[in-house]
Amino acid sequence: MKEQLYTIPVNDAFNQPCECPLCKIYDNLEQESIDFMLGPSYMEDDIRMETNKTGFCTKHIKQLYDRQNRLGIALMLHTHMKHTGEHIEKMAKSCDSSKKSLFGKKEKSPLIDYIKEIENSCYICNRIENVFDRYIKTVIHCYTHDDDFKKKFNESKGFCTKHYGMLYEYAKKTLNSSALNNFISDLNDIYINNFKRVTDELEWFIDKFDYKNENEPWKNSKDAIQRSILKTNGLFIE
């Protein structure tokens, strides 16, 4: 299949010896999004309207802070805090904590609902997820239309548990029975075999701390912890 713009990041990720190519794609999108937020975009009204409402999750506010653009992050935090503070102050004044329903139970609090909403929202997460879904679809499309990619897929080092689940779920929604059976069979083999491989390497890493094995080679286990974290949590550890 002729390479198109949307397939390039997928092929690039699968060309690398990574324990989860989709984590690599996600990581690239994340870094691009951090760069985007700390470029001129934070001065654009439509972007600031969204970040005022959603704010950022703990992970991404830390990444923004680490980039050292103090003015950029200060401006975004300032208008987000003003927006949040005004909403909470307004709701706090209007909420009556003693108000109960006809059944004697306290009514649901709009203030608590709002706090939960902003605690679980992040502009960067939303931006990444909107694009990342297309890459999940692209992987399955390439698998079913490109024999070279299918071979690359089957020779990969598998996926983290989250992305294995996403591929499984999307394939079940979109592929017909014949294509679905082939894809799920290959996907299961790749995930399970490679998950077991890393688990075994982690076990050898642990066994190396036994004095009986101190003179034995490390084999492929020296970075087993980092690769295990990638498999289980989708997180790159340097």
N, C-alpha and C positions, 0 to 999 in steps of 0.2 A: 504494500500500500504506500502510495506517495505520501511523504511526510508533510503534514499541514502544521500551521502555527500552533494549534491547540495540542498537537501530539508531541511537540518538541520537548517540553519539560518532562513529559511522561517517559519518553525514550531516554532522555538524559539521566533521569533518576534510576531507571532500570539498567543503565549501562554501568552504574557504580556498584561496587561490592558492599552493599548496605543491608543491614538486617531488616529494614523496612523501607522500600523505595517511596512509599506514600508518606512516611514520616519526613523523608528528605524533601519531598515536594511541599509538605506543610511547613517545614522549617524555612524553606526559601520564601514562601508566601509571607510567613511571619516577619522575616527580616525586611522584605520589601515593604510591608505594611508599617513597620516601625520607621523606616526611612521616609515613607510617604507622610506619616503624621508629623515628623519633625522637619519636613521641608516647608515650602510656602503654604501648604494646604491648611495648616492650623490657623491661618489668617482668613480663610475663606468662610463666608457667613454660613453656607449650607453645611459645611463640615462641622463648624462649631455648634450649630444648632443640634446636630446629632450627638456630638460628644458631650454637650451640656446635659442631654437627656440620659445617655447611657453610661458615661464615664468609662472606666477601664477596670478590668479584672486585676487581681493582685500580681499575677505573673507579668502582664503587659505594662502595668504602671512601673514596675521595677525595671523592665527592659527600656522603657522610655527614659527613666531617670538615669540609667547607666550610660546613656548616650551623651550626657553632659550638656544638652541644649537646655540650660536652665530657664531662659526666657520663654522658650516654646512651651515647656511643660508647666511653667508658672501661669501663663496665659490660659492654657486649657483647664488647669485645675481651678483657677480663679472663677471663670465663668460657670464651670460645672458646679462649684461649691455655692455660688450665688443662686443658681437655678435650683439646686437641691435644697438649700437652706430655706428659700422662700416657700417652696412647696411644703416642706415639713412644718414650718412655722404656721402656715395657713391651716394645714390639716390638724395640727396639734391643738390649735385654738377652737376648731369646730368639733373635735371629737369629744364625746361624753363617755368616759370610761364606765359609768354606772348604767348606761343604757342597755336594756335587755330586750330580747325578743318575746313573743307571746308564750313561748315554751320555757321561759325562765333562763335561757342561756344568753350570754353576752353576744351581741351582734359582731359580725366580722369587722375588723378595724381597717378602714382604708389606709390609715397611716402605716400599719404593719405590712399590708399588701404592697404599698409603694416602696417601703424599705427593702422588702424581699426582692422586688422587681429590680431596683438599682443594684442590689448586691449581686444579682445574677445576670447582669448585663455588661457588655464590653464592646465598644466600637470596633476594636481590632479583631476580636473573635468573630463578630458579625461579618466584617469585611472579608476575612479569610474563608469562613464557611460558605459564603455566597459563591466564591470562586472554586473552592476545594471540591464541591459537589460535581462540578464539571469534569474534574480530573478523575474522579471515581468512574464516571460515565465513560470517559475517554479510555481508561484502562480496559474496561469490558468491551468497548467498541473495537479497540486495537486487537484484543485477544481473539475476537470472533471474525475479524476481517483481514488480519495481517499474520501470515504464517511465521514470518521472522520474529515478530513481537511475541507470538505465542510461545515460540522456542525460548526467547529471552525470559518470559514470564515463568516458564516451567523450570528454568535453570537459576532462578533468583534465590536469594536466601530467605524468602518468606516475608512475613508481615508481623507487625505488632498485633496484639489481640483486638484492639479497637478497629484497626483498618481491615483486618480479616473479616470482622463482623460487618463492616460497612459494605465491603465487596460482596459478601454473601447475601446481605439484605437487598442490595440494589439489583443483583443478578436475579434473585427470586421474583422481583417486581417486573423485570423487563425482558428476560430471555424466554424463548419457547422451550418446550420440554427437552428436545434433543440437545440444543445448545446449552441449556441450563445444566443438564446432567454432566456434560463434558466439562463445563467450567467449574462446577461445584466439586467434581471429582479431583480435578487438577488443583484447585484452590485448597481443598482439605489436605491433600498429600503434601503440598508445599508448606502450608502452615504447620501441620502436625510434625512432619519430619524435621523441619528446621527449628521448631520450638523445642523438640526433644534434643536436637544437637546442642543447642545453647544450654539447655538444662544439664546435660551431661558434662559440658565444658565447665559449667559453674560447680558441679559436683567435684570435678577433678581439682579445681581451684581450692575448694574446701579441703580435699584430701591432701593437698600439698602441705598443709599446716601440720599434718601428722609427721612426727619425726621419722617414721619409717619410710616416708616418701621424700625426704628432704633432698636426696641426691637424684631423684627422678626428674625428667624434663617437664617443663610447664606445658608442653604441647601448645594448644591454641587457647589456653585458659587465662593468660595474663590480663586480658581485658574482658573477662567473662562477666564481671559485675556490671560494667558499663553497657555491654550488649544485652544483658538480662533486663536491665532497666528500660532499654529501648523496646525490647519485646513486650514487657509487661505494662509499661507506662507511656510508651511513645515519646520518651525524652532522651535527647542527646546529651551525654555526659563526656566532657573532654578529659 
